Amino acid sequence: MSEIQLGILSGSGLPELKGILQGKCIEMDTPFGKPSGPIMTGSFRDTSIAFLNRHGKGHTLTPNEINYRANIYALKSLGVKRIIAVTACGSLRDDYKLGDLVVPDQLFDYTNSREKTFFGNGIVTHVNVADPFCKDLSETLVQSAEEAGFPPHRTGTYITIEGSRFSTRAESNTYRAWGMSVIGMTVAPEAFLAREAEMCYSVLAYVTNYDVWHLNEEPVSASKVLSSVHATSSAIVSVINRVCANLPEGTSCHCGCALDDAFMTDLASISVETRERFAPLLDRVLQKN
C-alpha cells in the first residue's frame, strides 16, 4: 500500500481545493459501502494529498446520512496517514468570533444514531480517545495558520450534535453551561474512526455563526452559514497551503499504534475471511502478533 501524506475531509462550502490540488478522481467501494463521493488524489509542494467532500457532490448528504466508516476506510485503503477535517462551526463563546479559525483540542459527542466503530461482529476493541485529536498534527495546523496570517484559537471543545436541524435556544445555552466552545455536526464519529484506523486526525474549524444563544445576533440559518463559508474559504486554502510546506516527513505521535492495547478479542480467533476483509485496519497489528 503506497503512502499518501495528507487526507482532507471537507465540509460545507469547500467542495474543492482550488489552486492547490490537480489530480485524478478515484471511485471506491469498501466493506462498509461507498464513501461520500470520488476521492481526488494529487500533490502540492511535494505533498501527496487525498481530498474528499464528506457531504458529497452538490452537498446532497445530511450529517447523519454521511457514511463516516466508508470515508475513513477508503482514505486508509489509499495509504493516507494524516487527516485534516475542515468544518464550519458555530461559536458558543463571546471570544470565538465570526470568521475565527479554531483548532480544537477536545471533543464531546452528542450524536445518537451513527455507526461509531469499525469493529463488532466478533471483534471487540476499546480504543483510547482521551485526547481525540493528534497533538502533533494540531500543532502543525496552528503553526501553518499563524504563518498564513490567520492565527487560530488553539484550544476548545467541539460538541457534535446529531442535526440536521440547528439548536434550540435552550439547547444552545445548555451547551454553553457545559463549557463547550464550538458546535457542529460532523467531527464525531470521524475522529473516533480515524483513531481506530490508526490515522492522525485534527480539525480546522471556522466560525460561521453564534448558534442561537447570542441575543444580539440573528439566529443561525443555512444561507448565513454558506455566506460566511464563502468569505472564509480563501483563508482555509491558504492554511492548507502552509500545512503542505510544514508537514513533517514522518510522525512521532502514537496515533499509528492506537490498536496495540485496544483488543479484547483474542487475535488468533479472528477468521481468515475477517482478516482479509479488514486488512487495511488489521494487517499491522496481526503482523506484529
KOLPA-904633 format. One record per residue (C-alpha): residue in one letter; x, y, z. Coordinates in steps of 0.2 Angstrom, whole numbers, plus 5000, padded with zeros to 4 digits. Example, Ala and Ser with C-alpha at 12.3 -4.5 7.8 and 13.67 -1.06 7.14 Angstrom:
2
<rest:a x:5062 y:4978 z:5039>
<rest:s x:5068 y:4995 z:5036>
This chain:
289
<rest:m x:5000 y:5000 z:5000>
<rest:s x:5008 y:5017 z:4995>
<rest:e x:5008 y:5031 z:5007>
<rest:i x:4998 y:5047 z:5004>
<rest:q x:5004 y:5060 z:5017>
<rest:l x:4988 y:5070 z:5019>
<rest:g x:4970 y:5067 z:5018>
<rest:i x:4957 y:5081 z:5018>
<rest:l x:4939 y:5079 z:5023>
<rest:s x:4930 y:5094 z:5018>
<rest:g x:4913 y:5101 z:5024>
<rest:s x:4901 y:5115 z:5019>
<rest:g x:4907 y:5127 z:5006>
<rest:l x:4924 y:5120 z:5002>
<rest:p x:4920 y:5107 z:4988>
<rest:e x:4937 y:5108 z:4981>
<rest:l x:4955 y:5114 z:4984>
<rest:k x:4955 y:5127 z:4971>
<rest:g x:4973 y:5132 z:4965>
<rest:i x:4981 y:5118 z:4976>
<rest:l x:4976 y:5100 z:4970>
<rest:q x:4975 y:5094 z:4952>
<rest:g x:4974 y:5076 z:4950>
<rest:k x:4963 y:5061 z:4947>
<rest:c x:4947 y:5056 z:4954>
<rest:i x:4946 y:5038 z:4962>
<rest:e x:4929 y:5029 z:4964>
<rest:m x:4930 y:5017 z:4978>
<rest:d x:4920 y:5004 z:4987>
<rest:t x:4923 y:4997 z:5005>
<rest:p x:4916 y:4984 z:5016>
<rest:f x:4905 y:4997 z:5024>
<rest:g x:4898 y:5004 z:5007>
<rest:k x:4903 y:5018 z:4996>
<rest:p x:4911 y:5034 z:5003>
<rest:s x:4903 y:5051 z:5000>
<rest:g x:4910 y:5053 z:4983>
<rest:p x:4925 y:5051 z:4972>
<rest:i x:4942 y:5054 z:4981>
<rest:m x:4953 y:5066 z:4972>
<rest:t x:4972 y:5062 z:4973>
<rest:g x:4986 y:5073 z:4968>
<rest:s x:5001 y:5083 z:4976>
<rest:f x:5006 y:5100 z:4981>
<rest:r x:5023 y:5106 z:4987>
<rest:d x:5029 y:5088 z:4985>
<rest:t x:5015 y:5083 z:4997>
<rest:s x:5003 y:5069 z:4991>
<rest:i x:4985 y:5073 z:4995>
<rest:a x:4968 y:5064 z:4995>
<rest:f x:4953 y:5075 z:4996>
<rest:l x:4935 y:5070 z:4999>
<rest:n x:4920 y:5081 z:5002>
<rest:r x:4910 y:5072 z:5016>
<rest:h x:4893 y:5079 z:5010>
<rest:g x:4895 y:5073 z:4993>
<rest:k x:4894 y:5082 z:4976>
<rest:g x:4882 y:5096 z:4977>
<rest:h x:4880 y:5094 z:4996>
<rest:t x:4867 y:5080 z:4995>
<rest:l x:4871 y:5071 z:5011>
<rest:t x:4865 y:5077 z:5028>
<rest:p x:4877 y:5075 z:5043>
<rest:n x:4868 y:5059 z:5049>
<rest:e x:4867 y:5052 z:5031>
<rest:i x:4886 y:5053 z:5029>
<rest:n x:4895 y:5036 z:5028>
<rest:y x:4909 y:5040 z:5040>
<rest:r x:4915 y:5022 z:5041>
<rest:a x:4917 y:5021 z:5022>
<rest:n x:4925 y:5038 z:5021>
<rest:i x:4939 y:5034 z:5034>
<rest:y x:4941 y:5016 z:5027>
<rest:a x:4943 y:5022 z:5009>
<rest:l x:4956 y:5035 z:5015>
<rest:k x:4965 y:5022 z:5025>
<rest:s x:4965 y:5010 z:5010>
<rest:l x:4973 y:5023 z:4999>
<rest:g x:4988 y:5024 z:5012>
<rest:v x:4983 y:5041 z:5020>
<rest:k x:4992 y:5043 z:5036>
<rest:r x:4985 y:5060 z:5042>
<rest:i x:4968 y:5068 z:5041>
<rest:i x:4964 y:5086 z:5042>
<rest:a x:4945 y:5088 z:5044>
<rest:v x:4939 y:5105 z:5038>
<rest:t x:4922 y:5110 z:5045>
<rest:a x:4911 y:5125 z:5048>
<rest:c x:4905 y:5128 z:5066>
<rest:g x:4895 y:5139 z:5077>
<rest:s x:4903 y:5149 z:5092>
<rest:l x:4897 y:5146 z:5109>
<rest:r x:4909 y:5159 z:5117>
<rest:d x:4910 y:5178 z:5116>
<rest:d x:4928 y:5177 z:5112>
<rest:y x:4926 y:5165 z:5097>
<rest:k x:4921 y:5177 z:5084>
<rest:l x:4914 y:5176 z:5067>
<rest:g x:4927 y:5172 z:5054>
<rest:d x:4939 y:5165 z:5068>
<rest:l x:4948 y:5149 z:5065>
<rest:v x:4948 y:5135 z:5078>
<rest:v x:4960 y:5120 z:5081>
<rest:p x:4950 y:5112 z:5095>
<rest:d x:4959 y:5100 z:5107>
<rest:q x:4944 y:5091 z:5114>
<rest:l x:4928 y:5083 z:5108>
<rest:f x:4910 y:5080 z:5115>
<rest:d x:4900 y:5068 z:5105>
<rest:y x:4881 y:5072 z:5107>
<rest:t x:4875 y:5061 z:5092>
<rest:n x:4864 y:5046 z:5094>
<rest:s x:4861 y:5037 z:5078>
<rest:r x:4878 y:5035 z:5069>
<rest:e x:4889 y:5020 z:5067>
<rest:k x:4904 y:5024 z:5078>
<rest:t x:4916 y:5009 z:5076>
<rest:f x:4923 y:4998 z:5063>
<rest:f x:4923 y:4983 z:5074>
<rest:g x:4910 y:4972 z:5082>
<rest:n x:4903 y:4956 z:5074>
<rest:g x:4916 y:4945 z:5083>
<rest:i x:4930 y:4958 z:5086>
<rest:v x:4929 y:4969 z:5102>
<rest:t x:4940 y:4984 z:5104>
<rest:h x:4940 y:4998 z:5116>
<rest:v x:4951 y:5012 z:5109>
<rest:n x:4959 y:5026 z:5119>
<rest:v x:4952 y:5043 z:5114>
<rest:a x:4956 y:5053 z:5129>
<rest:d x:4964 y:5066 z:5118>
<rest:p x:4954 y:5063 z:5102>
<rest:f x:4964 y:5074 z:5091>
<rest:c x:4983 y:5071 z:5086>
<rest:k x:4993 y:5084 z:5096>
<rest:d x:5007 y:5084 z:5083>
<rest:l x:4996 y:5087 z:5068>
<rest:s x:4986 y:5100 z:5078>
<rest:e x:5002 y:5109 z:5081>
<rest:t x:5007 y:5109 z:5063>
<rest:l x:4989 y:5116 z:5059>
<rest:v x:4992 y:5130 z:5072>
<rest:q x:5009 y:5135 z:5065>
<rest:s x:5003 y:5135 z:5047>
<rest:a x:4988 y:5146 z:5051>
<rest:e x:4999 y:5158 z:5060>
<rest:e x:5011 y:5159 z:5045>
<rest:a x:4996 y:5161 z:5033>
<rest:g x:4991 y:5176 z:5044>
<rest:f x:4975 y:5168 z:5052>
<rest:p x:4981 y:5164 z:5070>
<rest:p x:4968 y:5152 z:5077>
<rest:h x:4961 y:5148 z:5094>
<rest:r x:4972 y:5133 z:5098>
<rest:t x:4961 y:5125 z:5111>
<rest:g x:4942 y:5122 z:5114>
<rest:t x:4929 y:5109 z:5115>
<rest:y x:4920 y:5104 z:5099>
<rest:i x:4902 y:5097 z:5103>
<rest:t x:4895 y:5087 z:5088>
<rest:i x:4876 y:5087 z:5088>
<rest:e x:4865 y:5075 z:5078>
<rest:g x:4857 y:5088 z:5066>
<rest:s x:4851 y:5091 z:5053>
<rest:r x:4842 y:5105 z:5062>
<rest:f x:4851 y:5119 z:5072>
<rest:s x:4849 y:5120 z:5091>
<rest:t x:4835 y:5127 z:5101>
<rest:r x:4840 y:5142 z:5112>
<rest:a x:4838 y:5131 z:5127>
<rest:e x:4850 y:5118 z:5120>
<rest:s x:4862 y:5131 z:5115>
<rest:n x:4863 y:5139 z:5132>
<rest:t x:4865 y:5121 z:5140>
<rest:y x:4880 y:5118 z:5129>
<rest:r x:4887 y:5134 z:5134>
<rest:a x:4884 y:5130 z:5153>
<rest:w x:4893 y:5113 z:5150>
<rest:g x:4909 y:5123 z:5144>
<rest:m x:4908 y:5119 z:5125>
<rest:s x:4917 y:5131 z:5114>
<rest:v x:4910 y:5127 z:5096>
<rest:i x:4896 y:5117 z:5089>
<rest:g x:4895 y:5107 z:5073>
<rest:m x:4888 y:5091 z:5066>
<rest:t x:4902 y:5081 z:5058>
<rest:v x:4918 y:5078 z:5069>
<rest:a x:4910 y:5063 z:5078>
<rest:p x:4912 y:5049 z:5074>
<rest:e x:4925 y:5054 z:5061>
<rest:a x:4938 y:5057 z:5075>
<rest:f x:4935 y:5040 z:5083>
<rest:l x:4935 y:5030 z:5067>
<rest:a x:4952 y:5039 z:5062>
<rest:r x:4959 y:5033 z:5079>
<rest:e x:4953 y:5015 z:5076>
<rest:a x:4961 y:5016 z:5059>
<rest:e x:4977 y:5022 z:5067>
<rest:m x:4977 y:5039 z:5057>
<rest:c x:4982 y:5056 z:5064>
<rest:y x:4966 y:5067 z:5064>
<rest:s x:4965 y:5085 z:5068>
<rest:v x:4951 y:5098 z:5065>
<rest:l x:4952 y:5115 z:5056>
<rest:a x:4936 y:5124 z:5060>
<rest:y x:4930 y:5141 z:5055>
<rest:v x:4916 y:5150 z:5065>
<rest:t x:4902 y:5155 z:5053>
<rest:n x:4889 y:5159 z:5067>
<rest:y x:4885 y:5161 z:5085>
<rest:d x:4872 y:5147 z:5085>
<rest:v x:4856 y:5154 z:5093>
<rest:w x:4862 y:5159 z:5111>
<rest:h x:4868 y:5176 z:5106>
<rest:l x:4854 y:5189 z:5108>
<rest:n x:4862 y:5202 z:5098>
<rest:e x:4864 y:5191 z:5083>
<rest:e x:4851 y:5184 z:5071>
<rest:p x:4848 y:5165 z:5074>
<rest:v x:4859 y:5154 z:5063>
<rest:s x:4852 y:5149 z:5046>
<rest:a x:4859 y:5138 z:5031>
<rest:s x:4861 y:5154 z:5020>
<rest:k x:4870 y:5163 z:5033>
<rest:v x:4882 y:5148 z:5036>
<rest:l x:4885 y:5147 z:5017>
<rest:s x:4888 y:5166 z:5015>
<rest:s x:4901 y:5165 z:5029>
<rest:v x:4909 y:5150 z:5022>
<rest:h x:4912 y:5158 z:5005>
<rest:a x:4920 y:5173 z:5014>
<rest:t x:4932 y:5161 z:5024>
<rest:s x:4937 y:5148 z:5010>
<rest:s x:4952 y:5158 z:5004>
<rest:a x:4959 y:5158 z:5022>
<rest:i x:4957 y:5139 z:5023>
<rest:v x:4965 y:5136 z:5007>
<rest:s x:4980 y:5147 z:5012>
<rest:v x:4982 y:5137 z:5028>
<rest:i x:4981 y:5120 z:5019>
<rest:n x:4995 y:5128 z:5008>
<rest:r x:5006 y:5131 z:5023>
<rest:v x:5002 y:5114 z:5030>
<rest:c x:5009 y:5106 z:5014>
<rest:a x:5025 y:5116 z:5017>
<rest:n x:5026 y:5112 z:5036>
<rest:l x:5021 y:5094 z:5036>
<rest:p x:5035 y:5083 z:5044>
<rest:e x:5041 y:5068 z:5034>
<rest:g x:5036 y:5056 z:5047>
<rest:t x:5026 y:5055 z:5063>
<rest:s x:5031 y:5055 z:5081>
<rest:c x:5014 y:5053 z:5089>
<rest:h x:5006 y:5037 z:5095>
<rest:c x:4991 y:5038 z:5083>
<rest:g x:4999 y:5025 z:5072>
<rest:c x:4999 y:5012 z:5085>
<rest:a x:4982 y:5015 z:5093>
<rest:l x:4976 y:4997 z:5092>
<rest:d x:4991 y:4990 z:5101>
<rest:d x:4982 y:4989 z:5118>
<rest:a x:4964 y:4990 z:5111>
<rest:f x:4959 y:4972 z:5108>
<rest:m x:4948 y:4962 z:5120>
<rest:t x:4946 y:4948 z:5107>
<rest:d x:4960 y:4935 z:5105>
<rest:l x:4968 y:4940 z:5089>
<rest:a x:4971 y:4921 z:5085>
<rest:s x:4952 y:4919 z:5084>
<rest:i x:4949 y:4931 z:5070>
<rest:s x:4944 y:4922 z:5055>
<rest:v x:4954 y:4922 z:5038>
<rest:e x:4939 y:4930 z:5030>
<rest:t x:4938 y:4944 z:5043>
<rest:r x:4957 y:4947 z:5041>
<rest:e x:4956 y:4949 z:5023>
<rest:r x:4940 y:4960 z:5023>
<rest:f x:4948 y:4972 z:5036>
<rest:a x:4966 y:4971 z:5030>
<rest:p x:4969 y:4989 z:5030>
<rest:l x:4964 y:4991 z:5048>
<rest:l x:4971 y:4974 z:5055>
<rest:d x:4987 y:4970 z:5045>
<rest:r x:4999 y:4980 z:5056>
<rest:v x:4993 y:4973 z:5072>
<rest:l x:4991 y:4955 z:5066>
<rest:q x:5008 y:4955 z:5058>
<rest:k x:5015 y:4962 z:5075>
<rest:n x:5007 y:4947 z:5084>
